[in-house]
Amino acid sequence: MNRKVTKAASIVITAMMLSSLLAACGSNNETTNGTTNGTTNKPTTDKGTNADTPKEGAKVPDAQTLNIMLWGDKPKQFDDVVAEFEKETKDSLNLKLNFTFTPQADYVNKLKLKLAAGEQVDIAFDAPWMNMNTFISQDNYTNLDDYFNNDKWPGLKKAFGQGFLDNNKFTGADGKLHTYGVPLGHYLGELGAMFYRKDLAAKYGMGEINNNDDMLKYFDNVLKNDKNVIPFVVKNDGNYGAAGVIEGNKELPNKPAAGIWDLVLGPNVIASTLIKDNKVVEVTLSGDKAANQKNFPAPFNTKDYSTYETVREWHDKGYLEKEPIVRKDATGTFAAGKAASMLETMSNFDAINAQLKAGVPTAELGVYLYQNKTREKVQPNPYYISDFRIWNFLCIPKTSANADRAMSFINWLFESQDNHDLFELGIKGKNWEPVGDDKFKYPAGTDLATNYSFNGYLLTWSPTYIRLSESIPDKLVEYYKYIADEKTFIKSALSGFAFNQEPVKSQLANPDFVKVFNEELAYKLGMVKDPAAGMTKLQAKWEGNSRLQADIETIKAEVKKQLQAFLDQQATAAK
């Protein structure tokens, strides 16, 4: 998803990285690239030696198949890219790549089951918002320290500097910090953007959308002139919805200045921590009692449902669908011309533009940056809180007998721009063409609906190799620079802290956390009348759930214990 902005920012824009990262998938069938494992697994060589990138005259290693797990749908023409890699590296790496793409809804459990059964998985996509923290605490992932900043692995050394790695270490079973995954990311965060139809705006006699008033006028014009088009289509999981746009145009209270830092503990469980003078003063959790906010500074010590009330107003005006919960594919709806706007991250501009052109050839894609401080390029931006960590990783399970061979493939990916571009963009000259050193375009006559399109956060993202599409509007290039600038972000007080889920894994697995999320989701989507009254009733229901409240208290105590130990350790190290 890369994809990192903390949850405090991702509630408004993300997570950043989470949206892009959590896009819905239509397939329910696990697919592979068709390669079969025709070789036996061999023990790895010495970890510090890149034995699989032979020097001139060196012996080519025996053929080996790597089993690689990624989530989502297999891209079109992916088999062609794998075949090109295998052809190019037959006399050097001599690897066959057996990619398995698993639907997003099934991936987390599928990976758990495979590793628990000891199945051969050589490379797995994982993240702190998935299984990664738990698997590390259970000693299921290989310590990769020796592969980085090592001249024997030049691709890894080139792409991942020490500072980048230091911010992306995890506490291992030995209680020490190590590198347990190859961090995949371009920027520290993502820019949330509204994609809209510039051609429709022109038809209505409007210019580009530049502010909140322009946006609302656009919605009104869609309702008036194109009654079969949804003014604003939203995802049914609550990410990239109306709430983010509404809050993006408010002057929200500054959480960092108040000492409040949000922490994702697991699926559907978010903690808000109050830290003063290096002490954890208070922790609240999803579904927690409202009274437990009393120690937070105003206005964070009371519930505020005003955003949900505005979402409902948009629903009643017709800006949103009546039942957005049933909308499975917001992007597809927009690309088919059935919606006039949608939200996604700006990095998806080219993919969305390609889909829109395929569905509505005469359409012209516009971009509106809905977060006011982003439009003004405020630095630091209080909405952009970063622990300077990446949110997506490639991990080597300990069940793999091919750690060196797996890392040789990843090393190859980052050894050169050409290697990297093969998997991120496809075959040069067929799927894309370079424009200078840092942009690309599609060859004339390319059918974008069937062309290769890969989600780079799964395998290829690196700050060393970034190509922007030639179609990116010039006015947006400055915002790519803005999001690449460290000065844009506020460093989280939790930077370097990784919560160990193991002591409270049974509490985090309480299904009531899912119910809390799902019950509140209807309000995020604007589907419930009188949101303030409804949310007050829901709050009373959650507070009356004794099991949920007991688990919340246990989790909070563990968060406070681990976080305070971390802060104490940081203070000692700074002396």
C-alpha positions in Angstrom: 0.0 0.0 0.0 3.2 1.2 0.6 2.5 3.2 2.2 4.1 5.7 6.2 1.5 8.0 7.6 0.2 6.9 11.0 -3.5 6.3 11.6 -4.0 9.8 12.8 -3.3 11.0 9.3 -4.8 8.0 7.6 -8.2 8.6 9.2 -8.2 11.8 7.2 -6.2 10.9 4.1 -5.3 7.2 4.2 -2.9 5.4 5.5 -2.1 6.3 3.4 -1.5 4.0 2.5 -4.2 1.7 3.8 -6.6 2.7 1.0 -4.6 2.1 -1.8 -3.4 -0.9 0.0 -6.8 -2.2 0.9 -8.5 -1.8 -2.4 -11.2 -4.5 -2.9 -10.6 -7.4 -5.2 -13.1 -9.1 -7.4 -11.6 -12.5 -7.7 -12.2 -15.4 -5.3 -9.8 -17.8 -6.9 -6.2 -18.2 -6.0 -4.0 -17.8 -9.2 -0.4 -18.4 -10.0 1.8 -17.5 -13.0 1.7 -21.1 -14.2 5.2 -22.1 -13.2 5.6 -25.4 -11.5 8.3 -26.4 -9.1 10.4 -28.8 -11.0 13.4 -28.7 -8.7 14.1 -29.8 -5.2 14.8 -27.3 -2.4 18.5 -26.9 -1.5 20.0 -25.5 1.7 20.9 -21.8 1.5 24.5 -20.7 1.2 26.2 -18.4 3.7 23.8 -15.5 4.3 26.4 -12.8 3.7 27.3 -14.0 0.2 25.4 -13.3 -2.9 26.2 -16.7 -4.4 23.5 -16.4 -7.0 24.8 -13.5 -9.0 27.9 -15.1 -10.5 31.0 -13.2 -11.5 32.2 -13.6 -15.1 33.4 -17.2 -15.6 31.8 -18.4 -12.4 29.6 -21.4 -12.3 25.9 -20.8 -12.9 23.9 -22.0 -9.8 21.5 -25.0 -10.2 18.0 -24.2 -11.3 15.7 -23.3 -8.5 12.0 -22.4 -8.2 10.9 -19.7 -5.7 7.4 -19.8 -4.3 6.3 -16.2 -3.9 3.0 -15.1 -2.2 1.4 -11.8 -3.1 -2.2 -10.6 -2.5 -4.8 -9.4 -5.0 -5.4 -10.3 -8.6 -2.7 -11.4 -11.0 -2.0 -8.5 -13.5 -2.6 -9.0 -17.1 0.5 -10.1 -19.1 2.2 -10.9 -15.8 3.3 -14.3 -17.2 5.1 -12.5 -20.0 7.1 -10.4 -17.6 8.1 -13.5 -15.5 9.1 -15.2 -18.7 11.3 -12.2 -19.7 13.0 -12.2 -16.3 13.7 -15.9 -16.5 15.1 -15.5 -20.0 17.3 -12.6 -19.0 18.7 -14.3 -15.9 19.0 -17.9 -17.0 22.8 -17.7 -17.1 23.1 -15.8 -13.8 20.4 -16.3 -11.2 18.9 -19.4 -13.0 15.6 -19.0 -11.1 12.0 -19.9 -11.9 9.4 -17.7 -10.2 6.2 -19.3 -9.0 4.0 -16.4 -8.0 0.7 -17.1 -6.2 -1.8 -14.2 -6.1 -4.5 -14.7 -3.4 -7.6 -12.6 -3.1 -7.2 -9.8 -0.5 -10.1 -11.1 1.6 -8.4 -14.5 2.0 -4.7 -13.6 2.0 -4.0 -13.1 5.7 -5.5 -16.4 6.7 -4.0 -18.2 3.7 -0.5 -17.1 4.7 -1.1 -18.1 8.3 -2.2 -21.6 7.3 0.7 -22.1 4.8 3.3 -21.1 7.4 1.7 -23.1 10.2 1.7 -26.2 7.9 5.4 -25.7 7.1 4.7 -25.3 3.4 7.5 -23.9 1.2 7.0 -20.2 0.9 10.2 -18.4 -0.1 8.9 -14.8 -0.3 5.7 -13.4 1.3 4.2 -9.9 1.1 3.3 -8.9 4.7 2.9 -5.7 6.7 2.4 -4.5 10.3 -1.3 -4.1 9.5 -1.4 -7.8 8.6 0.5 -10.7 10.2 4.0 -9.3 10.3 4.3 -8.2 14.0 2.8 -11.5 15.2 5.0 -13.6 12.9 8.1 -11.8 14.0 7.3 -12.3 17.7 6.7 -16.0 17.0 10.1 -16.2 15.2 8.6 -17.2 11.9 10.5 -14.7 9.7 14.2 -14.7 8.8 16.5 -12.0 10.2 17.8 -10.2 7.1 20.4 -7.9 8.8 23.3 -9.5 7.0 21.9 -8.8 3.5 21.9 -5.1 3.8 24.7 -2.5 3.6 26.8 -5.4 2.3 28.8 -5.0 -0.9 28.0 -8.6 -1.8 24.4 -7.6 -2.2 24.8 -4.4 -4.3 21.2 -4.0 -5.3 20.0 -4.0 -1.7 22.8 -1.6 -0.7 21.9 0.8 -3.5 18.2 0.9 -2.8 18.1 0.8 1.0 20.3 3.2 3.0 21.0 2.7 6.7 18.6 5.5 7.8 15.8 3.9 5.8 16.5 0.5 7.3 16.9 1.8 10.9 13.4 3.2 10.8 12.0 -0.1 9.6 13.4 -2.6 12.1 11.3 -4.7 14.4 11.9 -6.3 17.8 12.7 -9.9 17.4 12.3 -12.9 19.7 15.7 -12.0 21.1 14.4 -8.7 22.3 16.6 -6.8 19.8 15.9 -4.7 16.7 16.5 -6.4 13.4 15.5 -6.2 9.7 12.7 -8.8 9.1 11.5 -7.5 5.8 12.5 -5.6 2.7 10.7 -2.3 3.1 8.7 -1.2 0.0 7.8 2.4 -0.3 8.3 5.5 -2.4 7.3 8.2 0.0 6.7 8.6 3.7 3.0 9.0 2.9 0.4 9.3 0.2 -1.6 12.3 -1.0 -5.4 11.7 -0.9 -7.0 13.0 -4.0 -10.5 13.4 -5.5 -10.6 12.2 -9.1 -13.3 13.8 -11.1 -14.5 14.4 -14.7 -13.0 17.6 -16.1 -15.1 17.1 -19.2 -18.3 17.1 -17.2 -17.2 20.2 -15.3 -16.5 21.9 -18.7 -20.0 20.8 -19.9 -21.5 22.5 -16.8 -19.6 25.8 -17.6 -17.2 25.3 -14.8 -13.4 25.4 -14.6 -11.3 23.1 -12.6 -12.2 22.2 -9.0 -9.9 24.2 -6.8 -11.7 24.4 -3.4 -14.6 23.1 -1.4 -17.1 25.5 -2.9 -16.2 24.4 -6.4 -16.5 20.8 -5.4 -20.1 21.2 -4.0 -21.1 23.2 -7.1 -19.8 20.4 -9.2 -21.9 17.9 -7.2 -25.0 20.1 -7.6 -24.4 20.3 -11.4 -24.2 16.6 -11.7 -27.5 16.1 -9.9 -29.1 18.8 -12.1 -27.7 17.7 -15.5 -26.8 14.0 -15.3 -29.4 12.3 -13.1 -28.2 8.8 -13.8 -24.6 9.6 -12.6 -23.6 9.4 -8.9 -21.9 12.7 -8.0 -19.5 11.1 -5.5 -19.0 7.3 -5.3 -17.4 5.9 -2.2 -15.8 2.6 -1.2 -18.0 0.4 0.9 -15.3 -0.2 3.6 -15.3 3.5 4.8 -11.9 4.3 3.4 -11.5 7.2 1.0 -15.1 8.4 1.7 -17.0 11.6 2.4 -15.6 11.9 6.0 -12.1 12.4 4.7 -13.2 15.2 2.3 -15.3 16.9 5.0 -12.5 16.8 7.6 -9.9 17.8 5.1 -11.7 21.2 4.7 -12.1 21.7 8.5 -9.7 23.3 10.8 -9.3 20.2 13.0 -7.6 20.4 16.4 -3.9 19.5 16.3 -3.4 16.1 17.8 0.5 16.2 17.8 0.5 19.5 19.6 -1.8 18.0 22.2 0.5 15.0 22.7 -2.0 12.5 21.1 -0.7 9.8 18.9 -2.7 7.0 17.2 -1.5 3.4 17.0 -2.9 0.6 14.9 -2.9 -2.5 17.0 -4.6 -4.9 14.6 -7.5 -5.1 12.1 -10.3 -2.9 13.4 -8.4 -1.9 16.6 -6.9 1.6 16.9 -5.5 3.0 20.1 -5.1 6.7 20.9 -2.3 7.4 23.3 -1.7 10.6 25.3 2.0 11.2 26.1 3.2 14.0 28.3 6.8 14.5 29.5 7.7 11.1 28.2 5.0 9.4 30.2 2.0 7.5 28.9 -0.8 9.3 30.6 -3.8 7.6 29.0 -4.8 5.1 26.3 -8.2 4.7 24.7 -9.3 2.1 22.2 -12.0 1.4 19.6 -15.2 0.8 21.5 -13.9 2.1 24.8 -16.0 3.9 27.3 -16.5 7.6 26.6 -15.6 8.5 30.2 -12.1 7.2 29.6 -11.5 10.2 27.4 -11.7 12.6 30.4 -7.9 12.8 30.8 -7.4 14.0 27.2 -7.2 17.7 26.6 -10.2 19.5 25.1 -11.7 19.0 22.6 -10.4 15.4 22.5 -12.1 14.6 25.9 -15.6 14.4 24.3 -17.2 12.7 21.4 -17.7 14.7 18.2 -20.2 13.4 15.6 -20.4 16.6 13.5 -18.5 14.9 10.5 -21.0 12.1 10.4 -23.9 14.6 10.5 -22.4 16.3 7.4 -21.9 13.0 5.7 -25.6 12.3 6.2 -26.5 15.7 4.8 -24.6 14.8 1.6 -26.4 11.5 1.5 -29.8 13.3 1.8 -28.9 15.8 -0.9 -28.1 12.9 -3.3 -24.3 13.5 -3.5 -23.9 9.9 -2.2 -25.7 6.7 -3.1 -28.6 5.6 -1.0 -27.0 2.3 -0.1 -23.2 2.7 -0.6 -22.6 -0.4 1.5 -23.4 -2.5 -1.5 -21.0 -0.7 -3.9 -18.2 -3.3 -4.3 -16.1 -1.4 -6.9 -16.0 2.3 -6.6 -13.2 2.7 -9.2 -15.0 0.5 -11.7 -18.1 2.6 -11.3 -16.2 5.8 -11.9 -14.3 4.3 -14.8 -17.5 3.2 -16.5 -18.9 6.7 -16.4 -21.5 5.9 -13.8 -20.0 8.3 -11.2 -18.6 11.8 -11.5 -16.0 11.6 -8.8 -14.1 9.2 -6.4 -11.2 9.3 -3.9 -7.9 7.5 -4.2 -4.3 8.3 -3.7 -2.6 10.6 -6.2 -0.1 7.8 -7.1 -3.0 6.0 -8.8 -3.5 8.8 -11.3 -2.2 6.9 -14.3 -4.0 3.6 -13.5 -7.4 5.4 -12.9 -6.8 7.6 -16.1 -6.2 4.4 -18.1 -9.4 2.7 -16.8 -11.4 5.9 -17.4 -10.2 6.2 -21.0 -11.0 2.6 -21.6 -14.5 3.0 -20.3 -15.3 6.5 -21.5 -12.9 7.4 -24.3 -14.0 11.1 -24.4 -13.5 11.6 -20.7 -10.8 13.9 -19.2 -9.6 13.2 -15.7 -9.3 16.0 -13.2 -7.6 15.9 -9.7 -8.7 17.9 -6.7 -6.5 17.8 -3.5 -9.3 18.0 -0.9 -7.1 18.5 2.2 -6.8 22.3 2.7 -3.3 22.3 4.2 -2.0 20.0 1.4 -3.3 22.5 -1.2 -1.4 25.2 0.6 1.7 23.0 0.9 1.9 23.7 4.7 5.1 22.4 6.3 4.9 20.6 8.6 1.4 19.4 7.9 -0.4 18.4 11.1 -2.4 15.8 9.2 0.7 14.1 8.0 2.1 12.3 11.0 4.8 9.7 10.2 6.8 7.3 12.2 9.2 7.4 9.2 8.4 3.7 8.7 7.2 1.9 5.6 4.0 -0.1 5.6 4.7 -2.9 3.1 7.4 -5.6 3.2 8.8 -8.6 1.5 9.5 -11.3 4.2 11.4 -14.6 4.0 9.6 -17.2 6.1 11.9 -19.5 8.1 10.1 -22.4 6.4 12.0 -21.5 3.3 15.1 -23.5 2.4 16.0 -20.9 -0.2 16.6 -17.6 1.7 19.8 -16.7 -0.3 18.2 -17.5 -3.6 15.1 -15.5 -2.6 17.2 -12.5 -1.6 19.2 -12.8 -4.8 16.0 -12.2 -6.8 15.1 -9.2 -4.6 18.7 -7.9 -4.9 18.4 -8.3 -8.7 15.2 -6.2 -8.7 17.0 -3.3 -7.1 20.4 -3.6 -8.9 19.3 -1.3 -11.8 16.5 0.9 -13.1 16.0 -1.6 -16.0 15.6 -4.6 -13.7 13.2 -2.7 -11.4 11.1 -1.3 -14.4 10.6 -4.8 -15.8 8.3 -5.8 -12.9 6.9 -2.3 -12.1 6.1 -1.3 -15.6 6.4 -4.4 -17.8 8.4 -5.1 -20.9 10.1 -1.9 -22.3 8.9 -1.1 -25.8 5.9 -3.4 -25.5 4.1 -2.2 -22.3 5.8 1.2 -21.9 8.5 3.5 -23.2 10.9 5.7 -21.1 10.6 9.5 -21.2 13.9 10.9 -20.0 15.3 9.3 -16.8 12.3 9.6 -14.6 9.1 9.4 -16.6 7.4 6.9 -18.9 4.6 6.7 -21.5 2.6 4.0 -23.2 3.5 3.1 -26.8 1.1 4.4 -29.5 -1.9 2.1 -30.0 -1.5 0.4 -26.6 -4.8 -1.0 -25.3 -4.7 0.2 -21.7 -7.5 -2.1 -20.7 -5.3 -5.2 -21.4 -1.9 -3.7 -20.8 0.4 -4.7 -17.9 -0.4 -2.8 -14.7 1.2 -3.8 -11.5 0.7 -2.5 -7.9 4.3 -1.7 -7.0 3.8 -1.6 -3.3 3.7 -5.4 -3.5 7.2 -5.9 -4.9 9.0 -3.0 -6.4 8.6 0.3 -4.6 11.8 2.0 -3.6 12.8 5.7 -3.1 15.7 5.0 -5.4 13.6 4.1 -8.4 10.6 6.3 -9.2 9.1 6.9 -12.6 6.2 9.2 -13.0 3.8 8.9 -15.9 4.2 11.4 -18.7 0.5 12.1 -18.3 0.8 13.4 -14.7 -0.3 17.1 -15.0 2.6 19.5 -14.5 0.7 21.2 -11.6 0.7 17.9 -9.7 4.5 17.3 -10.0 5.1 19.9 -7.3 2.9 18.0 -5.0 4.9 14.8 -5.6 7.9 16.8 -4.5 5.9 18.1 -1.5 5.1 14.6 -0.3 8.7 13.5 -0.9 10.0 16.2 1.4 10.6 15.1 5.0 9.8 18.6 6.2 6.1 17.9 5.2 5.8 15.3 8.0 5.6 15.5 11.8 7.6 12.7 13.3 5.5 10.6 15.6 6.5 10.2 19.3 5.9 6.5 18.6 8.5 6.3 15.9 10.5 3.0 16.3 7.8 1.4 18.4 6.3 -1.8 17.2 3.5 -3.3 19.3 3.9 -7.0 20.2 0.4 -8.5 19.8 1.3 -11.8 21.3 0.4 -11.1 25.0 -3.1 -10.0 24.0 -3.7 -11.9 20.8 -6.9 -13.6 22.2 -8.3 -10.2 23.2 -7.5 -8.6 19.9 -9.3 -11.5 18.2 -12.5 -10.6 20.0 -15.1 -10.5 17.2 -16.8 -7.6 18.9 -14.1 -5.3 17.6 -15.3 -6.2 14.0 -18.9 -5.5 15.1 -17.8 -2.1 16.5 -16.2 -1.3 13.1 -19.2 -2.5 11.1 -21.7 -0.7 13.2 -19.9 2.6 12.9 -19.4 2.0 9.2 -23.0 2.8 8.4 -22.5 6.3 9.8 -19.3 6.8 7.9 -21.3 6.0 4.7 -24.2 8.4 5.7 -26.8 5.6 5.8 -28.3 6.4 9.2 -30.6 9.3 10.1 -29.7 11.5 13.1 -26.1 10.3 13.4 -25.5 12.0 16.8 -28.4 10.2 18.4 -27.6 6.9 16.7 -23.9 7.0 17.7 -24.9 7.8 21.3 -27.0 4.6 21.4 -24.2 2.6 19.9 -21.8 3.9 22.4 -24.1 2.8 25.2 -24.3 -0.6 23.6 -20.5 -1.0 23.4 -20.1 0.2 27.0 -22.7 -2.4 28.2 -20.7 -5.3 26.6 -18.8 -6.6 29.6 -16.6 -9.0 27.6 -15.6 -6.2 25.1 -14.8 -3.8 27.9 -12.7 -6.3 29.8 -10.7 -7.1 26.7 -10.2 -3.4 26.0 -8.9 -2.8 29.5 -6.4 -5.7 29.1 -5.2 -4.5 25.8 -4.8 -0.9 27.1 -2.8 -2.1 30.0 -0.5 -4.0 27.6 -0.2 -1.0 25.3 0.7 1.3 28.2 3.2 -1.2 29.5 5.0 -1.8 26.2 4.9 1.9 25.1 6.2 3.2 28.5 9.1 0.7 28.4 9.9 1.9 24.8 9.8 5.6 25.9 12.1 4.8 28.9 14.5 2.9 26.7 14.6 5.9 24.2 15.2 8.3 27.0 18.1 6.2 28.4 19.6 5.8 24.9 19.5 9.6 24.4 21.6 10.3 27.6 
